[in-house]
């Protein structure tokens, strides 16, 4: 596909720029299944999408979700648009973004979404406020029957030394009916975050 060739080109170009300064070591890459899946990392730095994409390798083409404000950044916004990033307007019920994310999964592709929705360190955002993870990942997984894959990225990054990204085992969240209730989505999201941070236990 044309989009995949574009992704491959920028993947390898950015790898050459990024990797010497922030080398990435992946643990659990074999856990990434074929077909659709929701890739769900914790979020503590602007470079997190690079860590995840390089940890998962170019073989697993990612369709990230990003806040719509990124689209307005000169040059970068256009590159993200060409790369089929799904922009989300967080101030509205963005139906178009939801449909686009669901279609990615139905097409058997990988959706990259940060459940926390903003950068979080030591459990709080940049303002020092606690953050509650959003239920989008749980919604997309239950609507499409695709697995959630927890991913842990270390909050403390070391320049010029390997930083380990841990990819957890895929799992299918269970719901009682055809569609998940808000309570079920909340429980699934909490379990997802627990699994993500459990992967980081013992990591330097």
Buried (B, 14 or more C-beta within 10 A) or exposed (E): EEEEEBBEEBBEEBBEEBEEEBBBEBBBEEBBBEEBBBBBBBBBBEBBBBBBBBBBEBEBBBBBBBEBEBBEEEEEBEEBEEBBBBBBEEEEEBEEBBEBBBBBBEEEBBBBBBBBBBBBBEEEBEEEEEBEBBBBBBBBBBBBEBBBBBBBBBBEBEEEEEBBBBBBBBBEBEBEEEEBEEEBBBBBBBBBBEBBEEBBEEBE
